[in-house]
Amino acid sequence: MRWRDQRESDNIEDRRSQSGSEIGTKLPIGGKGKVVLFIVVLIAGYYGVDLTGLLDSTLIDTNSTEQNTNQYSIDDEDAVKFTSIILASTEDYWHQEFQRLGKTYTPPKLVLYNGSTRTSCGTGQTFMGPFYCSIDKTVYLDMSFYQEMKQRLGGGGDFAQGYVIAHEVGHHVQNLLGTFSHVEQLKKGQSTITNNQLSVKLELQADCFAGMWGNAMQQQNRLDEGDIEQALNTAKAIGDDRLQQQSEGYVVPDSFTHGTSKQRYTWFKRGFDSGAINECNTFAQ
């Protein structure tokens, strides 16, 4: 992917030199929002995680941290620049899309961290993979995730990594469009199976939105040969069925919360091929 020499985002917060002072303590549960997680199996069998929200009266003090003396390599700083540029590309894309819809796009913040960090939705930790908190409208990313993609998911290409960021930004788009709140209403009083099915629809729509962003990158001639295949392979690698089979040796379809490999592949490709938001209505399927 041709990402260098592009605009960087002003919405990056770097917490890599910080560690939360109360990480690991039990947090109170609130009901204002949920984290939608993009699951990567960093611990076998761990997927479908939701961070719980905090009570209204509980605010996260992100300044209450301890400094460490980590030194970052050139590769680390290159990854930060890459992340900032990819985020900026999503900002530019969704700003235009929202204008077409007659709406105003307010971009999310993206927090970089190491190990663990505090969020308005609870404690974010490495094993969760990148995730979006709908309460503070922020994407959280532990930088070690990029290495995990290369080592465990075969998704080390720039465009595949960009897809992950675009997927989380897709959840932010859902939040702004009111899809999150609508789904939360639909979930009330429903069975676990029904709620899981609704969660799958949210995830697949975020995949489709990421595909729309990918379409824009192609239109701007920013993709290299093999980029699309890498992103599609990543989408397949994180399907619930494949993750369950790898970790448990069997699959339980009713427990899926993110979609099968085929579904994730299909919806990302649908967004990529069409570049049209009306093609991403997973709730009509």
Backbone torsions as a table, in degrees:
resi	resn	phi	psi	omega
1	MET	NA	135.0	-180.0
2	ARG	-89.4	91.1	-174.2
3	TRP	-111.0	-14.7	-176.2
4	ARG	-71.5	160.6	178.3
5	ASP	61.1	32.3	175.8
6	GLN	-115.2	167.8	-179.6
7	ARG	-63.0	140.4	174.0
8	GLU	-98.9	153.0	-179.2
9	SER	-79.3	148.7	173.5
10	ASP	-93.1	4.7	-173.1
11	ASN	-109.1	28.5	176.6
12	ILE	-99.3	131.3	172.8
13	GLU	-117.3	121.2	-176.7
14	ASP	-98.2	108.2	178.6
15	ARG	-108.3	17.5	-174.3
16	ARG	-62.9	-24.4	-179.7
17	SER	-92.1	11.4	-178.2
18	GLN	-121.4	154.9	172.0
19	SER	-138.2	132.2	-177.6
20	GLY	-59.9	138.3	-175.9
21	SER	-78.9	-12.1	-179.4
22	GLU	-125.8	24.5	179.3
23	ILE	-61.7	134.5	177.7
24	GLY	98.1	-10.6	177.0
25	THR	-80.4	156.2	179.8
26	LYS	-73.4	132.6	-178.4
27	LEU	-107.1	145.3	176.4
28	PRO	-68.5	153.7	-177.8
29	ILE	-99.5	134.9	177.1
30	GLY	-123.2	177.7	-174.5
31	GLY	-124.5	16.7	-175.5
32	LYS	-83.2	-20.6	-177.1
33	GLY	-171.8	170.8	179.1
34	LYS	-133.9	158.4	173.3
35	VAL	-90.9	133.0	171.5
36	VAL	-100.2	121.1	-172.6
37	LEU	-98.8	137.0	166.4
38	PHE	-92.4	109.8	-168.4
39	ILE	-88.2	128.4	168.5
40	VAL	-121.5	133.1	-175.9
41	VAL	-79.5	92.3	175.8
42	LEU	-93.8	-26.3	169.7
43	ILE	-121.7	124.2	-172.8
44	ALA	-53.5	131.6	176.2
45	GLY	82.9	2.5	-177.8
46	TYR	-102.6	105.8	179.7
47	TYR	-153.6	169.3	179.6
48	GLY	68.3	37.2	-175.4
49	VAL	-89.6	139.8	169.7
50	ASP	-119.4	131.8	169.6
51	LEU	-82.3	137.8	179.4
52	THR	-83.9	150.5	179.0
53	GLY	-77.9	162.8	177.2
54	LEU	-95.0	157.8	176.1
55	LEU	-61.7	150.9	-178.3
56	ASP	-53.3	-34.9	-174.8
57	SER	-79.6	-7.4	-177.2
58	THR	-101.1	118.5	178.2
59	LEU	-110.7	144.8	-180.0
60	ILE	-86.1	124.8	176.4
61	ASP	-95.0	91.7	-176.6
62	THR	-73.0	-6.1	177.7
63	ASN	-87.4	-13.1	-180.0
64	SER	-83.1	82.6	-174.4
65	THR	-138.9	165.1	176.3
66	GLU	-111.9	132.8	179.6
67	GLN	-79.6	143.9	171.4
68	ASN	-121.2	178.9	-172.9
69	THR	-112.3	31.6	-179.7
70	ASN	-59.8	137.0	172.8
71	GLN	-110.0	136.1	-174.2
72	TYR	-108.1	140.0	-177.6
73	SER	-77.0	170.7	175.9
74	ILE	-61.1	-38.7	178.2
75	ASP	-62.5	-40.0	178.2
76	ASP	-60.5	-47.9	-177.5
77	GLU	-68.8	-30.8	175.6
78	ASP	-65.6	-38.4	178.4
79	ALA	-66.3	-35.8	176.9
80	VAL	-64.5	-45.1	179.0
81	LYS	-62.1	-42.6	177.4
82	PHE	-57.8	-47.6	-179.2
83	THR	-60.2	-42.9	-179.9
84	SER	-64.0	-40.9	-179.6
85	ILE	-70.0	-40.1	177.4
86	ILE	-63.9	-43.5	178.2
87	LEU	-60.1	-42.2	178.7
88	ALA	-61.1	-37.8	179.7
89	SER	-66.2	-35.0	176.1
90	THR	-69.8	-35.6	177.8
91	GLU	-61.2	-47.6	-179.2
92	ASP	-64.3	-41.7	-177.9
93	TYR	-65.9	-50.7	-175.5
94	TRP	-73.4	-24.3	172.5
95	HIS	-60.5	-45.0	179.3
96	GLN	-67.8	-41.7	-179.7
97	GLU	-63.2	-43.0	179.7
98	PHE	-66.6	-35.6	175.3
99	GLN	-59.6	-41.9	178.8
100	ARG	-63.7	-28.9	179.1
101	LEU	-87.3	-1.6	-178.0
102	GLY	75.6	26.9	-178.3
103	LYS	-124.4	168.2	178.0
104	THR	-108.2	129.2	-179.8
105	TYR	-94.6	124.2	173.5
106	THR	-108.6	112.8	-173.7
107	PRO	-69.4	155.4	176.1
108	PRO	-79.7	163.6	168.0
109	LYS	-89.5	152.6	175.3
110	LEU	-124.7	121.6	-178.8
111	VAL	-102.5	127.2	173.3
112	LEU	-97.0	134.6	-178.7
113	TYR	-148.0	167.9	175.2
114	ASN	-121.7	124.3	172.6
115	GLY	83.0	-66.9	-179.3
116	SER	-159.4	157.3	178.9
117	THR	-157.8	157.4	177.2
118	ARG	-86.0	142.2	175.4
119	THR	-136.2	168.6	176.6
120	SER	-72.7	-5.6	178.8
121	CYS	-109.0	7.0	-177.7
122	GLY	123.6	-158.7	-178.1
123	THR	-94.7	122.5	175.2
124	GLY	-88.7	135.8	-179.0
125	GLN	-135.7	158.6	-172.8
126	THR	-52.3	-45.2	-172.1
127	PHE	-64.6	-14.2	-179.7
128	MET	-76.3	-16.8	-173.0
129	GLY	73.3	-177.8	176.4
130	PRO	-61.5	143.6	178.7
131	PHE	-150.8	161.7	179.5
132	TYR	-116.4	131.5	175.3
133	CYS	-102.7	118.2	-176.5
134	SER	-74.3	-19.0	-179.4
135	ILE	-73.2	-50.1	-179.4
136	ASP	-97.9	5.6	176.1
137	LYS	53.1	50.0	-174.4
138	THR	-134.0	139.6	172.0
139	VAL	-94.0	135.6	180.0
140	TYR	-116.4	133.6	-175.9
141	LEU	-141.0	117.4	169.7
142	ASP	-82.4	126.2	-172.8
143	MET	-62.5	-21.8	179.4
144	SER	-66.5	-14.0	180.0
145	PHE	-58.7	-37.9	-179.5
146	TYR	-59.9	-39.9	178.4
147	GLN	-68.0	-37.2	177.7
148	GLU	-62.2	-38.4	178.2
149	MET	-60.3	-43.1	-178.8
150	LYS	-67.0	-42.3	-172.1
151	GLN	-82.6	-34.5	-170.2
152	ARG	-115.0	-25.6	-174.9
153	LEU	-113.1	-4.5	-179.0
154	GLY	63.5	26.7	-176.6
155	GLY	-119.4	52.1	-174.1
156	GLY	-86.3	-4.3	-178.8
157	GLY	-69.9	155.4	-178.5
158	ASP	-59.5	-43.8	-177.2
159	PHE	-67.7	-36.9	176.7
160	ALA	-63.0	-40.7	177.2
161	GLN	-67.9	-37.9	176.6
162	GLY	-63.7	-36.0	177.4
163	TYR	-57.7	-39.9	-179.7
164	VAL	-62.1	-46.1	178.2
165	ILE	-63.7	-43.9	-179.6
166	ALA	-63.1	-32.9	176.6
167	HIS	-63.5	-46.4	179.8
168	GLU	-66.0	-38.4	174.8
169	VAL	-63.4	-31.9	175.7
170	GLY	-59.4	-36.0	175.4
171	HIS	-65.8	-35.8	176.5
172	HIS	-63.8	-41.2	177.1
173	VAL	-60.0	-43.6	176.7
174	GLN	-59.2	-39.9	179.3
175	ASN	-63.0	-46.1	-179.1
176	LEU	-66.2	-33.3	-178.4
177	LEU	-83.3	-3.9	178.0
178	GLY	86.7	7.5	-178.9
179	THR	-67.5	-38.9	178.5
180	PHE	-56.9	-53.3	-176.4
181	SER	-64.2	-35.8	178.3
182	HIS	-63.5	-44.2	-179.8
183	VAL	-66.2	-38.5	177.9
184	GLU	-61.0	-37.5	176.7
185	GLN	-66.6	-41.2	179.6
186	LEU	-64.6	-30.2	-176.6
187	LYS	-75.6	-21.0	-174.8
188	LYS	-60.9	124.9	176.8
189	GLY	77.3	4.8	-178.5
190	GLN	-92.4	165.4	178.7
191	SER	-73.7	163.9	177.2
192	THR	-59.7	-39.4	-179.7
193	ILE	-62.5	-45.3	179.0
194	THR	-63.8	-42.3	178.7
195	ASN	-63.1	-39.3	176.7
196	ASN	-62.1	-40.5	179.5
197	GLN	-63.7	-37.8	177.1
198	LEU	-67.9	-38.2	177.1
199	SER	-62.7	-39.3	177.8
200	VAL	-60.6	-42.3	179.9
201	LYS	-62.9	-37.9	175.9
202	LEU	-62.2	-46.7	-177.9
203	GLU	-64.6	-43.1	-179.0
204	LEU	-66.8	-34.7	176.4
205	GLN	-66.3	-39.0	176.5
206	ALA	-64.0	-35.4	174.2
207	ASP	-62.4	-43.0	179.8
208	CYS	-64.3	-41.9	177.2
209	PHE	-61.8	-39.2	177.0
210	ALA	-63.5	-36.7	176.4
211	GLY	-64.2	-37.8	176.3
212	MET	-60.2	-44.2	176.2
213	TRP	-60.2	-42.2	178.8
214	GLY	-60.8	-38.1	176.6
215	ASN	-59.3	-42.2	178.6
216	ALA	-64.1	-38.6	178.2
217	MET	-64.2	-37.2	177.8
218	GLN	-67.2	-42.2	179.3
219	GLN	-61.6	-29.5	179.5
220	GLN	-89.3	8.3	179.2
221	ASN	57.7	39.7	-179.4
222	ARG	-103.5	4.1	-179.9
223	LEU	-104.1	144.9	176.3
224	ASP	-101.8	167.1	176.3
225	GLU	-60.6	130.7	180.0
226	GLY	95.1	-13.7	-178.2
227	ASP	-62.5	-46.2	-177.0
228	ILE	-62.8	-43.3	179.3
229	GLU	-60.9	-40.6	178.9
230	GLN	-61.9	-44.2	-179.7
231	ALA	-65.4	-42.0	179.2
232	LEU	-65.3	-38.0	176.8
233	ASN	-64.9	-37.4	177.0
234	THR	-64.8	-43.4	178.7
235	ALA	-58.1	-41.6	179.1
236	LYS	-69.0	-36.3	-175.3
237	ALA	-66.6	-22.3	-176.2
238	ILE	-106.0	17.9	174.2
239	GLY	-67.6	145.3	-179.0
240	ASP	-57.1	-40.0	-177.6
241	ASP	-64.4	-41.9	-179.9
242	ARG	-69.0	-40.2	-179.7
243	LEU	-65.4	-42.0	178.9
244	GLN	-66.2	-41.7	-179.5
245	GLN	-62.2	-40.2	-179.5
246	GLN	-68.4	-38.8	-173.5
247	SER	-91.2	-33.9	-174.4
248	GLU	-111.6	-21.7	-176.9
249	GLY	87.7	1.1	178.0
250	TYR	-155.8	168.6	-179.0
251	VAL	-124.3	148.2	176.4
252	VAL	-125.1	92.1	-173.7
253	PRO	-53.7	-35.7	-178.4
254	ASP	-66.7	-15.9	-179.6
255	SER	-92.7	-3.9	-177.9
256	PHE	-62.6	136.7	178.1
257	THR	-124.4	-8.0	-177.5
258	HIS	-126.4	-11.1	179.1
259	GLY	105.1	156.6	179.0
260	THR	-75.3	167.5	177.0
261	SER	-57.3	-43.5	-179.8
262	LYS	-63.9	-42.5	180.0
263	GLN	-63.7	-44.7	-177.2
264	ARG	-66.0	-42.0	176.1
265	TYR	-59.6	-48.4	-175.0
266	THR	-63.0	-44.5	-175.6
267	TRP	-75.8	-34.0	173.5
268	PHE	-63.4	-45.4	-179.0
269	LYS	-65.2	-34.7	178.9
270	ARG	-63.5	-43.6	176.8
271	GLY	-66.8	-38.8	-179.1
272	PHE	-66.8	-43.8	-176.8
273	ASP	-70.3	-36.2	-174.2
274	SER	-93.7	-38.7	-173.7
275	GLY	63.1	21.5	-173.8
276	ALA	-122.4	128.5	-176.2
277	ILE	-66.7	-29.0	179.9
278	ASN	-72.1	-9.1	175.1
279	GLU	-89.1	-0.7	-175.4
280	CYS	-107.6	21.5	-179.2
281	ASN	-83.4	81.7	-180.0
282	THR	-66.4	-21.5	-176.9
283	PHE	-77.2	-11.0	178.0
284	ALA	-90.6	-5.4	-176.4
285	GLN	-86.4	NA	NA
